Amino acid sequence: MKEPQNTRASAIDIACKAFDSGAFFTDLQRRVAFRTESQNGENPALHAYLTDEVSDTLARLGFTARVVANPVAGGPPFLIAERHESADLPTVLTYGHGDVVRGYDEQWRAGLKPWEIVVDDERWYGRGTADNKGQHSVNFAALAATLQAREGKLGYNVKVIFETGEEIGSPGLDEVCAAHKDALAADVFIASDGPRVSAERPTLFLGSRGGVPFELTVNLREGGHHSGNWGGVLRNPAVVLSHAIASLIDRDGRIAVDGLRPPPITDAVREALADIELGRDESSPDIDPNWGEPGLTPTERVIGWNALEVLAMKSGNADAPVNAIPPVAKAVCQLRFVVGTDWEHLQTHLERHFAQHGFTEVTVKAARGTPATRLDLDDPWVHWALDSMRTTTGKKPALLPNLGGTVPNDVFAKTLGLPTLWVPHSYPACNQHAPNEHVLAPVMREALGVMAGLWWDLGETGTAIVAARDAR
């Protein structure tokens, strides 16, 4: 029997048929072909992706769109779009980014090309397939399917903010959202980026850990000095810096600076993470079970706790060493942190710590950080989204209070003041940011159904969820 139109099931069916027919693949193939690298300075492909691809796609769905210049000098452009049905209906804001990391063309496996999708069994290889072209392509296709099933009326308004500089830190995104706050006003934010907890499990996350980079430098003198003539009487900056770092984090990975530690994990967060196992995919690295904060599970350490990492160190020339005591040592570090961490005073905490431990030679330079965000786990929108995803897939979705990595969620949660829901369509072993980036075809197909269900349910119950939040 033919599935009747104007039902939830028909919206999901139309979305999945877009996958089965090859139409979704064709759209994604076309988008991957845009060489939208954002790390190489001005790139005309970034503007073209907005005007020739995203704008045209949205126009076919009834949106009006405009390109917005970046207020940051030299920054890549934005696109703002809207599909308006009625001022009496709820409004959703969605987001995507069209830029990708460098292609690293020569580093891909033989037979693979970053700017063309190559299919190998269930894997679709290509730059941007996972981050973020595949993900916003799913959301656009599912929205189109819902529109078709609802015969042209969604039952809510949709706004879009699209950027082309996410891979270089989203310059100008906060400024654009602040300047266009009225145009981007909404009741809820729904978007997709990052990985699921595993390929087979639909996932919802509500924010992200923050991140702040900082440099530690020990500069003891001008120029190097012969280690035979002066070794034993001159302090070695690499040794001093190594001890200084060791005072910050012990040999088992526990952060030893009170100001850089988060508040205790709440019962609600611990409950949400209880059935999530980290590193289930075959290509995931082996977890070091005793590394990090004692008494926590690996998932709690990544999602619910802070991590202090040394990203790079330099002293002398390790590739061509000479018999000289180097004058300078430098470490580039990073604090990944959850909500409640006093990260804005990181430099003060570090300077006080080093002074207390006698490391007066260490200079600290903290860079601009990204705040941590997390929607209340008991928010009505969270229950709504989990119920929708469960109804579509028959699976219990994973609920992450926040992503372990960082997305620009603070702009949407703080600057725009929205409840934020992220539904990722990638998986942990997708080689995001690396050669051989790919998505899994079964995940793409399931994601199309998940998003069609969400877009459908928003039209059914969105007004009630808005009222429920207002009544809290």
N, C-alpha and C positions, 0 to 999 in steps of 0.2 A: 504494500500500500504506500502511496506517495505521501511523504511527510507534509502536513499542512504548513502553509506560510504563517507568519506572525506568531511564532512560538519560540521559546528559548531553544528547543531542540533544533529548530530549523536554522536559527542563527549559527549554532555550533556546526551544523551539517554544512552550511554554505562555506564557513571558514575552512573546514577540513577539506572540502572539495576544491578550494583554491589551491591547497597544497597538493592534492592528488592529481589535479589536472596539469600541474606544472606552472600555473600562472604565478604562484608565489615565488617559485624558483626564478622565473624570468625577471620579476621585479627586483629581487635581491641581486641577481647577476648584473643587472643594469646599474644598480647602486654601488656595488663593489668596484665596478670599472672606473668610477670617479676616484682619482688619485688624491684623496683629501687628507694628505699629511699636513699636520698643523705645526710641526716642530721646525720647519725649514723656512720660516719667515713668510712673507706674503705669498699666497697661493691662490690663483684665480679659480681653481677647482672648488674651493670652499664656497665662494659666492655662487658658482654655477650649480653646486649641489642644492643650495637653497632655492634658487630661482627656476632651474630647469627640472628639478626632481621633486623636492619636498613641496614646493608651492603648487606645482601642477597636480601632484597626488591629492593634496588637500582640496584644491579647487574642484576636483571631481566628486569630492564628498560634501561640497556645499560650503566650504570655508572661504573667507576672505583673508588674504595674507599680505604682509608687508615685510620687507627687509629693513632691519634697524642697524644703523652703524654702531660700531663699538666705541664707547666713550673713552676707552683706554687707547692711547696712541699706538697705532700699528696692530691693534687687536683685530681678530677676525669677526665677521658679521654675525648677526642674529636674525631670526625670523619670528614674528608674532602673528598668530592666526586665530580666527574665531569662527565658530559656527553657532549662531544664535537662533533659538526657537521661541523662547518666551522669558520675560523677566520674572515670571512666577515659578519657573522651573529651577532645579538645582544646577550648579555649574561645576564641571570638572576641569582641572588644569592638567595637561600632560606635557611631557618633555622628552627630548631626544637630543643626541649630538651626532653631527655628520662627519666630524673629523676623526681620523684614526692616527695611530702611531706610525712611525716610519715603516716602509714596506720591508726593508732589509731583503731586497729581492734575491740577492745571491746566496742567502743563507737558508732558503727554503729547501725542503727535500726534493730530490730529482723528480721532475714531472709536475711539481706544484708551482703555482704562480700567484703572487699576492693580489693581483688586480683582475683575476678571473677565477670564478668558482670551479674547482675541480672536485668531482665526486669520487670518493673511494669508499664503497660499501655504504655505511650509515653516516660517514663523515663528509661534510661540505667544507672544503678548505678555501680560504680567501681572507684577505685583510678586511676587517670590519664585520665579518659574518657573525662573530660573537659580540664585538664591541665597536659600534652600537647599532650598525646598520641592520643586522638580522633582528635585533630586538625591537627597534621602532618599526621595522617592516611588519613584524607580527602584529603590533598594536594597530597600525593603519589598516591592515588587511582584515583584522577582526572587527574593527569599527565599520568598515565597508560592508562586511557580512551582516552585522547587526542592523545597519541602515536598510539593507535590502530586505531582511526578514521583517523589519518593522514598517516596511513600505514607505521609507523616506522620512520618518519621524522617530527620533531617539527617545524623546521624553525628558531631555535635559540639554543644556548648552555645553559646548566643548571649547576650551581655549588651549592654545599650543604655544610654548616657548621652546625654540630650537636654537642650539648654539653650535659653533664650529671651532671651539677652543677648549673643550673639556680635557683633552690630552695634554694641554699645557697649563692646566690649573684654572680653567674657566675665567680668564681675565675679562672684566667688564660685566660678568653675569649678574653679580649683586647690584651693581650700579644701574644696569638696564632694568632689572626687576623693581628696584626702588623707584626709578623714574617713571615706570609704566605700571605702577602698583594698581591703579584703578582698572586699567585695561586687562590686567592679569588676575583680578579678584575672582575668587572661586570658593566653593564649599569643601572641596577635597582635591588632593593631588594624587594622581595615579600614573606611574611611569615604570620603565624597565631598564635595568642595567645590572651588571654584576652576575655572578653565578648562583644557581640553585645550590642547596647543600649537597645534593648528589643528582646525577642525571635523571634518576627515576622518580624523584620526589619534588612535586610542586612546592614552591617556597614563597613566603611573604616576609619582607623585612621592612622595618619601620623607621629607619634612620641609618646612621653609620658612625663608626668610631671617628674621632677627630685625628688630626695629625699635625705635628709641629716639628720641623727640622731645626737642627742646631749644630753649630761647629764648636769643637774644642781645640784650642791651639796652645802649644807650649813653644814659645820663641825665646831661646836662651842667649843667643849671641849672633854676631855677624859671621857668616861663613863657617865651613867645616874645618876641623882640625885633625891632624894625623893621629890615628888611634894608637900607633906605637909610641909617639912622643907624649901624648896627652891622655891616653886611656887610663882610667883609674882616678883621675883628679878633676875631670870635667863631667858635670851632670849630663846624662844622655836624655834628650827630650822625649825620645820614643819610650824609654823606660819610665820616665816620670808620667807621661801621658797614659801608659798602660796601667800603672798603679792607680791613677786618678779614675780611669774608666772602671777598674775593678772595684773601686769604692762605691760606684753607682749601682752596680748590678753584680751579684755574687756569681760564683762559678757554676751555679745551677740555674741561673736566669732570673733570680728573684730581685726585684727592684728594691734598693736599700735606702732610697731617699723618700722620706714620708710625704713630702709635698707632691711627689710625682705618682703616688699610689692612689687608686680610686677608692670610693666608699665601698663597703661590703656589698656583695651581690645580693639583690633582693630575692625573696622567695618566689615572686612572680617570674623574674628572669630565670631563676634556677629551674623552675617548673617547665618553662617554655623550652629550655635547652636540654631537658632530661633525656629525650629520645632522639637527639641529633648526634650522630657519630661523625667525627671529623676524619677526612682522608679515606673515604671508602672507594674512590675511583682508582683504577689500576695504576695510572701514571702518577698518583699522588706520592709525595715523598714520605719516607718512613718517619713517623712521629717519634720524637725523643720523649718518652713517657715521664721522665723525671726533670724535664726542663720547664722552668717557669714557676709561678706561684704555687707553693705546696697546698695540698688539700682541695685543689680544683681539678675538674676533668679537663681534657684537652679543649673541648668545645667551650667551656667556661673561660679558659685562658685566652682564647682568641676573640670571643664575642663579648664576654662580660668583664674583662679585665684589661689592664694596660700592658703594653710591651715597649721596652726600651731597646732599640736596635742600633748597632754600629754598622752603618752602611758602607763606609770606606775609610781607610787609614793610609797615611802617607808620611814617610820620613826617609830622607835619602832617596836613592834610586834602586829599587829592588830588582829591576831588570838588568842594571849595569852597576852593581855596588862598587864602591871604592873604600880603601882603608882610611876612612875619616869618620869622626863623630859628627853626625848631622847637627845643624843649628836649630832646626825647627821640626816639630811633629804636629800633625793635624788629623783630626778624626771628624767625619761627617756622620751625625747621629740623627735619630728620629724617635719621637715618642708618639706611639699610637695610644689613644686614650678614649675612655667611655665617659658618658655624662656624669657630672659630679666631680671631675678632676679639676684641680686648680691650675690648669695648663697656662693660663694667661700670665702667671707669675713664674713660669718655668725658669727663666734666666735668674731671677732672684733666688729661687730654691737651689739652683745649681751653684751659684756663687757663694751662698751661705754655707752649703755643704762642703765645698772645696776649702773655704776658709777654716771651717771647723776641723777639717782633716789635714790641714797644713799644706794643701796644694795651691799655694799662692801664685805659682807660675802659670796656672791654667787660665786662659781667657775664654769666656763663653760668649757666643754670638747666636742668639735665637732669631729665626726668620719668622715671617708671618705664618700663622697656623690656620687650620680649618677647624671650626668648633665641632664637637660631637653632638649628635641629635638622636632622639628616640621618642617616638609617639607612645603615649600611655597604652600599655598592653590591653587595658580594659576599655579602650575607646570603642564606641559603637561601630565605627568604620572598620576596625580590626575584626570584630566578630562577623560583620557583614561580608568582608572579603574572604575570610576563612570558610564561611558557610558556602559561598558561591563556588570557590575552588574545589571544595569537597564534593559538592553536588555534581560538578562537571566531570571530575576524574574518578570519583569513588575512592580517592586516597585521602589520608590525613595529611594536610599540608604542613610543612615545617614552618614554624614561626620564629624568626630571628628578631629579637628586640632591636638589633642593629647589625649592619654588615661589619665584618672585621676590617675591611678596607675603608676607603673614603670616597664618597660621591658628594656633589655640591648640595646636599640636602639642607644645609643650614640656610641657604638662600630661600628655599621654599617654606621651610618650617619657621624660620625666624623673620626674615625680611618680609615675606608674604603672609606669614602667620597661618599656614595651612596644615591640617592633618595629612601626613605623608604616608602613602602606601607604595611600595616597590615590589613588583612581581617579575623576578629575573627569568630569562629564557636561555641562559647559557649553563655551563656546568664547570666544576672546578678544574678539570684537565683540558680546557679548551685552547691552551697556549695563547691566551689573551696577552697582548703586548709583545709576543715573541714570534719567531718564524713558525710556520705551520699552524697558524690560527684556524680554528674550525668550529662548526656547530654540529650537533647531532640531529639528523633528520627526524627521528622519532620525538625528540624534545621539541623541535619546531612545530611539528604537527599537533602535539598535545597542547603546546602553548597557544596556538591559534584557537583551540577550543576553550582553553581557560580564559583567554581574553574576551572571546565572544560571549562567554557566560557572564563575565564581569560587566561588560558593556551593556548586555541585556538587563541584568539585574539592577543596574544603576537606574534604568528607566522605570523599573517596576517599584523599587523601594527606596530610591535616593531621597525623595522628599521626606519619607518617614525617618530616615537616618539623620537627616539635617535637623528635623524636629526633636529627635531623641537627644542629639548633642546639645541643642539649645536649652533643653529642659534639665540638663545636668547641673 
